[in-house]
C-alpha cells in the first residue's frame, strides 16, 4: 500500500507501526465524522478498512499515568493546538492516540509527524475536499 510505503520511508517506522499509526488516525476520523463523510473518505482511500483493523485497541490506561498530561500537552503543541486539541475532541482523543502510538512502540511526538504524511496522501488520492474532511478532524482550526 502506497501510504504505508510513504510512512516507512519518510518516518523510519516499520510496516506494522505505519499501518497501526495510520489506522489510529483513520479510526479517529471514523469516530468524529458522520457516516456519510467517512464513507466519502473511505471510497477514495484504498485499504482504509485494513488500516482500521491494524490500529491497536484503546488502552484503559490511556487516562492514567503521571506523565500523561505532559505528553498530551506535547502532542497538542506538535499539532498546533492552542487549546489542547479542541477540534480533536479534547484530551480523550489525544489520550487514545497517545496510548495507541505507545502500544506500537512509537513516541507521542510521532503523531504530529504522521498527520502531514497522511493528509498529503489523502489529498493525492481524493483531492482537496476529501483532505478537508480528514483535516477538520486531525488539525485544529
Order of alpha helices (4+ residues) and beta strands (2+ residues): alpha-alpha-alpha-alpha-alpha-alpha-alpha
